[in-house]
Amino acid sequence: MSPTVDAYQNGTLKHQDSGSSLFEIEDSDLSRLLDRPRPLNIERKRSFDERSFSEMSISSPPRQFYRNSENSSRVFDNFGSLYSLAMSGVSTPRSISCVEAHPIVSEAWVALQRSTVHFRGQPVGTIAALDHSSEELNYDQVFVRDFVPSGLAFLMNGEPEIVKNFLLKTLRLQSWEKKVDQFTLGAGVMPASFKVLHDPVKNYETIIADFGECAIGRVAPIDSGFWWIILLRAYTKSTGDTSLAELPECQRGIRLILTLCLSEAFDTFPTLLCADGCCMIDRRMGVYGYPIEIQALFFMALRCALYLLKNDDEGKECADRISKRLHALSYHMRSYFWLDIKQLNDIYRYKTEEYSHTAVNKFNVMPDSLPDWVFDFMPTHGGYFIGNVSPARMDFRWFCLGNCIAILSSLATPEQASAIMDLIESRWEELVGEMPLKICYPAMESHEWRIVTGCDPKNTGWSYHNGGSWPVLLWLLTAACIKSGRPQLARRATELAEARLLKDHWPEYYDGKLGRYIGKQARKNQTWSIAGYLVAKMMLEDPSHLGMISLEEDKQMKPQMKRSASWMC
């Protein structure tokens, strides 16, 4: 099936005969319906303690930024956003605080701006990579998940226009009919990516959207909708502009995404059942079932939706369903996905074939299925959310994104968040090495690799998704470290990245147990590697930026824990 397209010629929409159903996107831009931003009364502070974000106050004069050689300043508002007093030229902010910015910061900003994609004169996203030395494949497209760190970088730099345009454009794409062969996808599915095609001869621009029909394995992305909600909340928190989220179209888009996830069927778990390839790990890697990445993003998107939904009849009904799911999901994840040395020892001593509500081994996991490496990997002080839990199966692998999102969303309790940080610090060489950060640990090799990945030549041991090191994860690690009171770990990781990223031309990923080698098929000038570094750097310089991507703990969702959360409990 050909991807869905829309084309504009001389300001009017024309339908292209591509064999697909075409849907008109109204040229009357939704942004014209937006009211002026309404600032949020949120204070800021340059360092974090145990108080909530809303209790922060300014402890030092606002820092200033300059745009290249122009003498035009950017000043932080009371939340930590930046408002530009002169929006022309390339944005390469330079700190004039006592600590000079690292030399590669300006290079990163130039590279990020070069990746910007425009549609009808407006910036709408950033392409995946600007590497002309390799076949482009789909790296010349705007991916929803890939744009998130770019969007956060622009928000932190006081350039919200591209983020607003991206949110509106992908929202319109959501309304298109989505078919793979003869099967129609759910109405709430967000695209994995879109591409802008320019034809200067015919004077029109075309957008081609991919909802999974062109992806490897033909799997629709589950995480795109979650990332969209999370970015919408970040935009609202950063700018104080609630009018975008309050648009009927945005409210409907949120409800459509959640309707897909909150539907009740045969599953007895509050987690989401998923196929391989539905998230950042978009190839066969044995993450089918209930992967931690999707569950953590699901939890965070639900909490962000509660913040964004209007208090009308439809909003209240959706909010009630969200609240019920959050309580069940938080208990399930904190109880059954959490692993520390006490819980590991309990599983080691599990009895099987238990029946009734008194069963301890509720999923009938066989103790013999425990991998040998986990006993050495688990420190005395520390813990983490394992990769997957389902009947007779526990995937004990460490997955970075899921654990960091669990901290940022407060799916992890404060004790669990501290334990995750203890694990990272104790296993620094394995999880960080010479280039942050392992996407998962450990890698599958030999017979296990052949069976689980289907002999995938790109996911050989310690490469790509199979134990590769991804610089983009630096921003998630930094955010989680700051929230957990461990910024020194983030600084240490950032210094490792700074030593190589620019010299290596911003690779997509690194190979090897220590992340020593540029990935064998890694693209250069990978946009989210660039943006991930910039976001990490800006959060370290001004931790109040964390407020746009972090959620405080909801005391009402904290269940009575029957298992060890960490040694600190």
Secondary structure, DSSP 8 states (H G I E B T S, - for coil): ---EEEEEETTEEE---SSS------SS-GGGG------------SS--SS-GGG----S---EEEETTS--EEEE-TTS-EEES---S---EEE-SSS---THHHHHHHHHHHTEEEETTEEEEE-SB--TTS--TTTTSEEHHHHHHHHHHHHHTT--HHHHHHHHHHHHHHTS--EETTEE--TT---SEEEEEEETTTTEEEEEEESSSSSTT----SHHHHHHHHHHHHHHHHH---HHHHSHHHHHHHHHHHHHHH---S--SSS--B-TTSSSS-S-SS--BS-HHHHHHHHHHHHHHHHHS-SSHHHHHHHHHHHHHHHHHHHHIIIIIEEEHHHHHHHHT--SS--STT-SSTT---GGGS-HHHHHHS-SS-EEE-SEEETTEEE--EEHHHHHHHHHTT-S-HHHHHHHHHHHHHTHHHHTTTSS-BSEES---HHHHHHHHSS-GGG-TTBTTBT-B-GGGHHHHHHHHHHTT-HHHHHHHHHHHHTTTTTTT--S-EESTTS-EE-TT--SSBHHHHHHHHHHHHHHH-GGGGGGT-----GGG-----S---TT-
